[in-house]
Amino acid sequence: MVKRHFWVNLIERHWRERSVIWLSGVRRAGKTCLCQGLPAVEYFDCELPRVRRMMEDPQGFLDSLGKRRIALDEIHRLGNPAELLKIAADHYPDIHVIATGSSTLGASAKFRDTLTGRKRDIWLTPMCAADLKDFGRPDIERRLSHGGLPPFFLADELPERDFQDWLDAYWAKDIQELFRLERRSAFQKLAELLMAQSGGIFEATKFAAPCEVSRATVANYLQVLEATFVAHVIRPFSTHRPTEIVSAPRVYGFDTGFVCYFRGWRRLRPDDLGALWEHYVVNELMSACQTRRLFYWRDKRGHEVDLVWSPRGNRPLAIECKWSADEFEPAGMLAFRGQHPEGENAVVARDVERTFSRHYGELKVDFVSLASLTAWICGKNR
């Protein structure tokens, strides 16, 4: 079993702050293996009826444990999963609990208490750069084409049928158990279209007709996809200037392998690498900083900046994602800084190993590696 050092260290750090951790992430991201590989942890699979019977009396179950660490996998299968976690957090501080699920804690009606202030949240994203090293295959192009779910990434052949099987299981086990939506074909059609058009501007009305549902239903489905980490909604950065796009978000599919599959990309061409690199940068920043607070910028003349990092109280950092540093054109950043003059500018490129700077008139742009950008942003986030 591969030890995923970044995630194990994150869990240990959070356990020093709270006794309960909520570990979320999409199906097959590796939540079960991660929990089973933690040192001195007793693992409980809540999909098993005998395990669920053990936990019908939460206090009796916790009394039987003593001081120890436990993992409660697929905890949403319990009748009242929030009750057990709340009791553990409030009355059993010597028991360290890590509970897993495929959505944010407050997304399902099953969790009537979201345990605010009682837990720490960890979102297990598709494989990040640290994972590639741990798995002994730091091959970025393989990661882009196969995706970041470990079984898919490690497969010798591109597992095309597995992508559809995953989508079917996602509907049956996550959507139906947590949300009980109807219209499977419409929901899956929207998921497929979002993967195929990943990174584009989202307008609900354009998806309503091909999915054969209303605009409101499309918007509701998108919320479910976001809550279950299958779609990332990147909203526009704006201070409500009349020249800026202020409402239309960009939606990214959660994994580059699924984007390639639904776009029909069997072999990656040079032009494909730039779009997938942008997806990978988004994944890396979200995993390292454990937040979705990324933005993009666009004005009504068509100028764009790929990503904007703007934590409260800090000047916005403008980010362009390029497979090669030589592909960068400064027009978008120049337009952005015409509206928002204060802040730093970065181009994160695959072929940059050591940071350097270039000037475009009065605009200074730093060219950085993804590792440097991640360290920069996460340092500002703390």
N, C-alpha and C positions, 0 to 999 in steps of 0.2 A: 504493500500500500504506500503510495507516494505521500510524503509529508509536505503539505502546502504551508510553508513557513510564514508567509505574509498573513494568512488567515488565522493560523494557530496563534501567532503573536497578538493579533487584533483581539481574538477571543480572550486570551489571558489578560490583556490590558483592561478590557471591559469588565471582566469578572472581578478585578480589583476595585471597580467602582460600584457595581451592582451585582447582586447574587443571581439575577435572572437576565438571560440574553434571549432575544428573539432573532433567530437566524432565518432569513427569507431569501428567496431566489427561485428562478425558474426550475422546472422539472429537469433532472439529469445534470444540473450544474455541479453536483458533487456534495450536497448537504449531508447525505447519509454517510458517505465515506469520510468526510471531514469530522463528523461527530464520533464515528467509530474509532477514528485514529487519534482522538484526544487522549492524553495520558490520564490514567486513573478515573475514567468515566464509565459508568454503567449505562448501557444503551437499552432503551425501550422503544419498540416499534408499535406505535399506537394503531396501526392498521390491523393488528392481531386481536381477535376478540378476547383472548385470555388476558392480554395486557390492559385492554379497556376495562375489564371487570376488576382488575386490581386497583384501578383508579376511580371507581365509582364512589368511594369514600376518600376524598382527597387528603383529609387530615390523617386518617388511618394509614394511608399509603406513605405519606411523608414521615409519620412517626416511625415507620419501620426502617427508614433509611439510615438514620444516624447522621454523622457528618460525612458527606460524600458529594461527588459530582455526578449528575445524571443528565442524559440526553433523551428528550422526548420527541421522537421523530414523527412527523405527520400528526401533530397534536390536534389539528382541527377535526380529527375523527372522533374525539371525545365529545360527549354530550354538551358539556359546558367547560371548554378548555380554559377560558379566562379565569374561572373560579380557582382551579388548581394553581395557576401561576400567581394569582393574587395572594392566595394563602401562603404559598412558598415565599414570596417576596416580603410579606408583612410579618410572618411568624416563624420562619425557618431560615434565618440569614446564614446559618452554617451549611445549608444545602445549596450548592451551586447548580443552577438549572440552565441548560440550553435547549430551547424548543424550536422546532423547525416548521416552516410552512411555505406555501408557494405564492403568498401575497403579503401586502402590508397588513399589519395586525388589525387595523380598523376597517379593512375592506369588506369583511364578511359579517353578516348579521349574527353569526355564531359567537363573535367576540363582542359581547355587550359592554365589556370594560376593556379599554385599550391600554390599561396599566401605566398611564402617564406618570412619570416620575419614579416608577418602580423597576424599570428595566433599561437595558441598553439594546439598541437595534444594530444588527449587522446584515448587510445586503451582500450575499454571495453572487457576484456578477459572473458572466462568462470569463474564461481564463485571462488573467492579466499578465504583464511581462514577468512578474516574479514567478507565476505559475509555469511559464514556459521554461524557465531555468530549472524549477523543481522537477518537471517532467523530463528534463534532459533533452528537449527538442526546441531550442530557441529559434525556430524557423518562422519568421513573420509571414511569409507568403503562404505557408501551409496554414497558419492560424487564420489568415484572411479567407482562404478558400474553404477550409473544412469547418471553420467556426471555433468557438471557445467552449463548447460542452465537451468535457474530457473524453467520453466514448467516441464522439464524432472526430475530435482532433487526432486521436490515437489510431483510428482505423486506417489500415493500409490502403484501401480503396475508398473513394468518396462515397459515403453511405446514402445515396440519393433516396432510397425507399424509407430510410430511417427518419428523414425530415417530415414526411407525411404521417408516418406512424406517431412521431412525437406530437404533431398537431392534433391527431385524433385522441391521443391520451390526455393531452392538455384540456381538450373539451370535456372528455368523460370524467376525469378525476379532479381537475381544478375548477373548471367553470361550473359544471353541474353540481358538484358538492358544495361549493362556496357561494354561488350566485344563482343557480337554477334558471339560467336564461333559456329562452325558447329560440327557435329559428337557428338551428346549428349551421345550416348552409350559409345563411346571411352572415353570421359571425365569422365563420372560417373564411368566407370570401373577403371580408374586410381585412382580416389578418393577412391573407395572401397579397392583397392589393397594397397594403401598407409596406410589406416587405419588398415588393417589386418596385415601389416608388419611394423607398426609404430615403430620408434626408430631404424630401421635397416639402413644399408648402402644403399644409393641410387645410382643405375646405370641405366641410361635411357634406355640402350639397353635391359635390362631384362624386361622392362615394354612394349616395343614396340610391341612384338608379341602378348601377350594376349589382348592388347588394339587395335590391328590391325591398328596401325598408325606408322609413322616414328619416329626415335629417336628424331629428331628436334621438332616434334609435341609434344612428351612427355615432352621435356624440356620446351616448350612454355606453355603447360598446367600446369606444376609445377609452373611456374612464376605466372600464374593466381591464382592458389590455394594459393600461398604465399601472393599475393597482397590482397586477400580476407580473409586472416587469417585462412584458413581452413588447411593449412599445414605450419609447421615451419621448415625451412632449417637450420640445425646446421652444420656449416662448421668446418673443422679440424683446430685446433691450430697448428701452425708450424712456425719454423724459417728456413724452407727449408733444414733441415738436410736430408741426403740421407736415413736414417733409418726410417723416419716418413712418414705416409700417409698425403699427402698435398692437394689432390683435391676432394676425394669422400666425399660428405656430408652425414649426417644422417638426415632423414626426420621424423618428428613427426606429427601425427594427432593432430588436435586442441583440442580434448576433449576426456577424458577417457571413457565416455559413448559410443561414436561412435566407439572407439577402441574395447571395449568389444562387442558391437553389431556385428561388422564386423568380429571379431574373433570367434563369436559364444559362448561367455562366459556368461552363464546365472547365474551361481553361482561361485563366486571367490574362487579359491583354494589358499593355501599358496604361491605356486610358482608364481601365477598371481600378487600378491600384490606388489612384488618388482618392476616389470616393470611398473605397473600403478602408483606407488609412484614416480618413476622417472619422468613420465609425469606430475604428479601433482606438483613436485618441479619446473620443467621448467615453468609451468603456473604461479606458485606463484612468481617466480623471475621476469618473464616478466611483470606481472601485477603490482607488487610493484615498480619496477624500470622503467617501461614503455620503455623497450628496448628489441630488439631481439639479442643483441650482446653477445650471448653465443657461446661457442665453445666446441668441444670435442677433445680428443687426442687419437691417436692410432699409434703404430709402426708396422713395417713389420713382427715382430715376434708375433703379436697378443696381445700385452699388450695394455690396454685401461684405460682411465680415463673418467668417464661419462660426466663431464662438466668442462670447464675451463672458469673462469671469468678473462678477461684481458683487462680492460680499458686502454686507451693510457696513458703512463707515469707511470703505476703501474706494479708491479710484478704479474705474473699469480697466481691466486688462483685455486688450483686443488680441485674438488668436486666429491665425490662418494655418490650416493644415495642408501640407504639401508632401507628396511622395519624394520630390526632389526640391532642394532649396532654389534651384535655378528656375522653377516654375512660378515663383512668386511674382505677382504684379501688384504694385502699391495702390492702385486706384481706389479700392474699397477702403483700405485703412486711411488714406488721405481724406476721403469723404467722411468717414466716421470721426476722425479727429477735427474735421471742420465743424462738426456738431458738438463733439465732446473732447475738448482739447487736452484735458488732464488725464494722465494715465500712461501705462506702458504698453508696448506693442511687441508681439512675439510671433515668429513663424516656427512651427514645430514640423521638422522635416525628417524623413527616414534616413537621409544620408548625412545628417549633421551629428558629429560626435563631440565636438568642442564648441562651446558658445562663441559666437562672433556677432558683430553689429555692422549695419549698413545705414547710411543716411540717404533719404529721398527728399531733397530740399531740407526743410526743418524737421522732417519726420525721422526719428530714430527707431529702427526695427532690430530687435535681437533675434538671431537665428539659433534655435536651441534643439537639443535632443528631447525625446519624449520623457526620459528619466529626469532631465533637468527641469522641464516644464512642470512635471508632477510634483517634484520637491518644492519648486517655487510656489505653486498654488497651494499645496497642502500646508506649507509653512505659513502662508497668509491666512489660511482657514482656521488655524489654531489660536 
